[in-house]
Amino acid sequence: MKIFKNQINIVGCRPCSPGGGYFLSREVLGVYGPIPEEDSARKIIDCALNGPQELPLIMLGHSGPTGLGSESNSICGRDWKKPPLDWGDRDISIAITKIQRERFIDLVIFGHMHDVLSRNLGSRNMFIFDRKGTAYLNTAIVPRYKITKEGKFIINFSWVEFEDKKLNHVSQRWYSELGEIEKEVILFQRKRVD
């Protein structure tokens, strides 16, 4: 777990995950050895519950959790072959379910599943909320670098803002080489109460 300037908690999930349930990559096996799914979930849970409860909690992983849909365009849906199915990680899903019983998870960030679907199936849903109010952001915009019609080189970043310890804004931004915002797609903006 990492605490940034006493503003947010960031809990890392299993590294090098290929998605699709629970598989350990050769890299993870080489460094950590075999890790049972329950142990992986327990490590995530322990880190999340041992952090400051009053600060927003962000979970960060390579793949997202299972349970967010099984369609090709679902935030973690398999799109590259039939049938489409949920391609999330079970250990993250187990951890989220148990953490949510004890505290609120503000945001789960991951990538891996590209925004443009294969087989000309359209675009992926890149941001959703679950029934408990936890937000999920898929940041896998591909390609991340591109040249505009005007010949400008631009790069994509996912942008997240918290205000008063609450998720306030989520967007995909394209920046120029000079750091100017060339394009922004707003995925979430908290409604202001006057």
ZISUL-V856545 format. One record per pair of residues at least 12 apart in sequence whose C-alpha atoms are under 10 Angstrom apart, sorted by the first residue. I is the first residue (numbers start at 1). J is the second residue. If there is no record, write none. Layout:
i/j
I/J
I/J
This chain:
i/j
1/13
1/44
1/46
1/47
1/48
1/50
1/51
1/57
1/58
1/59
2/47
2/51
2/58
3/51
3/52
3/55
3/56
3/57
6/52
6/54
6/55
6/56
7/52
7/54
7/55
7/56
7/57
7/162
7/164
7/165
8/51
8/52
8/53
8/54
8/55
8/56
8/57
8/58
8/106
8/162
8/165
9/47
9/48
9/51
9/52
9/53
9/54
9/55
9/56
9/57
9/58
9/59
9/106
10/47
10/48
10/51
10/56
10/57
10/58
10/59
10/60
10/107
10/108
11/43
11/44
11/45
11/46
11/47
11/48
11/49
11/51
11/57
11/58
11/59
11/60
11/61
11/108
12/43
12/44
12/47
12/48
12/58
12/59
12/60
12/61
12/62
12/108
12/109
13/40
13/41
13/43
13/44
13/45
13/47
13/59
13/60
13/61
13/62
13/63
13/64
13/89
13/91
13/92
13/95
13/108
13/110
14/28
14/40
14/41
14/43
14/44
14/60
14/61
14/62
14/63
14/89
14/91
14/92
15/27
15/28
15/60
15/61
15/62
15/63
16/28
16/61
16/62
16/63
16/112
17/61
17/62
17/63
17/64
17/88
17/89
17/112
18/62
18/63
18/87
18/88
18/89
18/112
18/113
19/62
19/63
19/64
19/65
19/66
19/76
19/77
19/78
19/86
19/87
19/88
19/89
19/90
19/112
19/113
20/63
20/64
20/65
20/66
20/76
20/77
20/78
20/85
20/86
20/87
20/88
20/89
20/90
21/37
21/65
21/66
21/86
21/87
21/88
21/89
21/90
21/91
21/92
21/93
22/36
22/37
22/40
22/66
22/87
22/88
22/89
22/90
22/91
22/92
23/35
23/36
23/37
23/89
23/90
23/91
24/36
24/37
36/91
37/89
37/90
37/91
37/92
37/94
38/90
38/91
38/94
38/95
39/91
40/90
40/91
40/92
40/94
40/95
41/90
41/91
41/92
41/93
41/94
41/95
41/96
41/98
42/91
42/92
42/94
42/95
42/98
43/91
43/95
44/59
44/91
44/92
44/94
44/95
44/96
44/99
45/91
45/92
45/94
45/95
45/96
45/97
45/98
45/99
45/100
45/102
46/95
46/99
47/99
48/95
48/96
48/99
48/102
48/103
48/105
49/98
49/99
49/100
49/102
49/103
53/102
53/103
53/104
54/103
54/104
54/165
55/104
55/106
55/164
55/165
55/166
56/103
56/104
56/105
56/106
56/107
56/162
56/164
56/165
56/166
56/167
57/103
57/104
57/105
57/106
57/107
57/108
57/134
57/165
58/104
58/105
58/106
58/107
58/108
58/109
58/134
58/135
58/136
59/92
59/96
59/105
59/106
59/107
59/108
59/109
59/110
59/136
60/92
60/107
60/108
60/109
60/110
60/111
60/137
61/89
61/92
61/108
61/109
61/110
61/111
61/112
61/138
62/88
62/89
62/109
62/110
62/111
62/112
62/113
62/138
62/139
62/140
63/76
63/87
63/88
63/89
63/92
63/109
63/110
63/111
63/112
63/113
63/138
63/140
64/76
64/77
64/87
64/88
64/89
64/90
64/91
64/92
64/93
64/108
64/109
64/110
64/111
64/112
64/113
64/136
64/137
64/138
65/86
65/87
65/88
65/89
65/90
65/91
65/92
65/93
65/94
65/95
65/96
65/108
65/110
65/136
66/85
66/86
66/87
66/88
66/89
66/90
66/91
66/92
66/93
66/94
67/86
67/87
67/88
67/89
67/90
67/93
67/94
67/130
68/86
68/87
68/88
68/93
68/128
68/129
68/130
68/136
69/84
69/85
69/86
69/87
69/88
70/83
70/84
70/85
70/86
70/87
70/88
71/83
71/84
71/85
71/86
71/87
71/124
72/84
72/85
72/86
72/87
72/117
72/118
72/121
72/122
72/123
72/124
72/125
73/85
73/113
73/114
73/115
73/116
73/117
73/121
73/122
73/123
73/124
73/125
73/126
74/86
74/87
74/113
74/123
74/124
74/125
74/126
74/127
74/128
75/87
75/88
75/110
75/111
75/113
75/114
75/115
75/123
75/124
75/125
75/126
75/127
75/128
75/136
75/137
75/138
76/88
76/89
76/110
76/111
76/112
76/113
76/114
76/124
76/125
76/126
76/138
77/113
77/114
77/117
77/124
77/125
78/113
78/114
78/117
78/118
79/113
79/114
79/116
79/117
79/118
79/119
79/120
79/121
79/122
79/124
80/117
80/118
80/119
80/120
80/121
81/118
81/119
87/113
88/112
88/113
92/108
96/108
96/134
97/132
100/132
100/133
100/134
101/132
104/132
104/133
104/134
105/132
105/133
105/134
105/135
105/136
106/129
106/132
106/133
106/134
106/135
106/136
106/162
106/165
106/166
106/167
107/129
107/133
107/134
107/135
107/136
107/137
107/160
107/166
107/167
108/127
108/129
108/134
108/135
108/136
108/137
108/138
109/127
109/135
109/136
109/137
109/138
109/139
109/158
110/126
110/136
110/137
110/138
110/139
110/140
111/126
111/137
111/138
111/139
111/140
111/141
112/138
112/139
112/140
112/141
113/126
113/138
113/139
113/140
113/141
113/142
114/126
114/138
114/139
114/140
114/141
114/142
114/143
115/138
115/139
115/140
115/141
115/142
115/143
116/140
116/141
116/142
116/143
124/138
124/140
125/137
125/138
125/187
126/138
126/139
126/140
126/141
126/172
126/187
127/139
127/170
127/171
127/187
127/188
128/187
128/188
134/167
135/167
135/170
135/188
137/158
137/160
137/170
137/171
137/187
138/158
139/156
139/157
139/158
139/159
139/171
139/172
140/156
140/157
140/158
141/156
141/157
141/158
141/172
142/156
143/155
143/156
144/156
144/157
144/174
145/157
145/174
145/175
146/174
147/176
148/176
148/182
152/175
152/176
152/177
152/182
153/174
153/175
153/176
153/177
153/178
154/173
154/174
154/175
154/176
154/177
154/178
154/179
154/180
154/181
154/182
154/183
155/173
155/174
155/175
155/176
155/177
155/179
155/181
155/182
156/172
156/173
156/174
156/175
156/176
156/181
156/182
156/183
156/184
157/171
157/172
157/173
157/174
157/175
157/184
158/170
158/171
158/172
158/173
158/174
158/184
158/185
159/171
159/172
159/173
159/174
159/184
159/185
159/186
159/187
160/172
160/187
160/188
161/189
162/190
163/190
166/190
167/188
167/189
167/190
168/188
168/189
168/190
168/191
168/192
169/186
169/187
169/188
169/189
169/190
169/191
170/185
170/186
170/187
170/188
170/189
170/190
171/184
171/185
171/186
171/187
171/188
171/189
172/184
172/185
172/186
172/187
173/185
173/186
